């Protein structure tokens, strides 16, 4: 069986693929939570390894915020909620 793909069909596939919008969780600095608490939350909630969690925590502390996770909204929403439930300041952008 042979399939004939026209340029119009490929264009529609390309457009449909581009519509899946990647988003990000941004974690913001606060004066309440300890480094260890934030590191632990990033490991448990976002699946970071220890080094990645430590680096993100330092960036948040020194720069005021850090992008900690990228993905599609349905994947990020429960992670962001879990961070907020722990008292961290985060949002999906």
C-alpha positions as CSV (number, residue, x, y, z in Angstrom):
1,X,0.0,0.0,0.0
2,X,1.4,3.4,-1.0
3,X,0.6,6.6,0.7
4,X,0.7,10.0,-1.1
5,X,1.3,12.9,1.2
6,X,0.6,16.3,-0.3
7,X,2.3,19.4,1.0
8,X,-1.0,20.6,2.3
9,X,-1.4,17.6,4.6
10,X,2.2,18.0,5.9
11,X,1.5,21.7,6.6
12,X,-1.6,20.8,8.6
13,X,0.4,18.3,10.7
14,X,3.1,20.9,11.3
15,X,0.5,23.5,12.4
16,X,-1.2,21.0,14.7
17,X,2.1,20.1,16.3
18,X,3.0,23.7,16.9
19,X,-0.2,24.4,18.8
20,X,0.9,22.3,21.8
21,X,2.2,25.2,23.8
22,X,5.0,24.5,26.3
23,X,4.8,26.4,29.5
24,X,7.0,26.7,32.6
25,X,6.8,26.8,36.3
26,X,8.7,29.8,37.8
27,X,9.6,29.7,41.5
28,X,10.0,33.0,43.3
29,X,12.2,33.9,46.3
30,X,10.7,34.4,49.7
31,X,12.0,35.1,53.2
32,X,10.2,32.2,54.9
33,X,11.4,28.9,53.5
34,X,14.8,27.4,54.2
35,X,17.2,26.2,51.4
36,X,16.8,22.6,52.6
37,X,13.0,22.9,52.5
38,X,13.0,24.3,48.9
39,X,15.5,21.7,47.7
40,X,13.4,18.9,49.2
41,X,10.3,20.2,47.6
42,X,12.0,20.4,44.1
43,X,13.2,16.8,44.5
44,X,9.9,15.5,45.6
45,X,7.5,17.5,43.5
46,X,9.4,18.2,40.3
47,X,11.7,15.2,40.2
48,X,14.9,17.2,40.3
49,X,18.1,15.4,41.3
50,X,19.9,16.9,44.3
51,X,22.3,19.1,42.3
52,X,19.6,20.5,40.0
53,X,17.5,21.3,43.1
54,X,20.4,23.0,44.8
55,X,21.2,25.1,41.7
56,X,17.6,26.2,41.2
57,X,17.4,27.1,44.9
58,X,20.5,29.3,44.6
59,X,19.2,31.0,41.5
60,X,15.9,31.8,43.2
61,X,17.8,33.2,46.2
62,X,20.2,35.3,44.2
63,X,18.1,36.3,41.2
64,X,14.6,36.4,42.8
65,X,13.1,33.7,40.6
66,X,14.0,30.6,38.5
67,X,12.3,28.5,35.9
68,X,12.2,25.1,37.5
69,X,10.2,23.0,35.0
70,X,8.9,23.1,31.4
71,X,6.1,21.1,29.9
72,X,2.5,21.1,29.0
73,X,-0.1,22.7,31.3
74,X,-1.8,19.5,32.4
75,X,1.6,18.1,33.6
76,X,2.7,21.3,35.3
77,X,-0.5,22.3,37.1
78,X,-0.4,19.6,39.8
79,X,3.3,20.3,40.4
80,X,2.7,24.0,40.8
81,X,-0.3,23.3,43.1
82,X,1.9,21.0,45.3
83,X,4.6,23.7,45.5
84,X,2.0,26.3,46.5
85,X,0.5,23.8,49.1
86,X,4.0,23.6,50.7
87,X,4.0,27.4,51.1
88,X,6.3,28.2,48.2
89,X,5.6,31.0,45.7
90,X,5.3,29.7,42.1
91,X,3.3,30.2,39.0
92,X,2.8,28.7,35.6
93,X,3.8,31.1,32.8
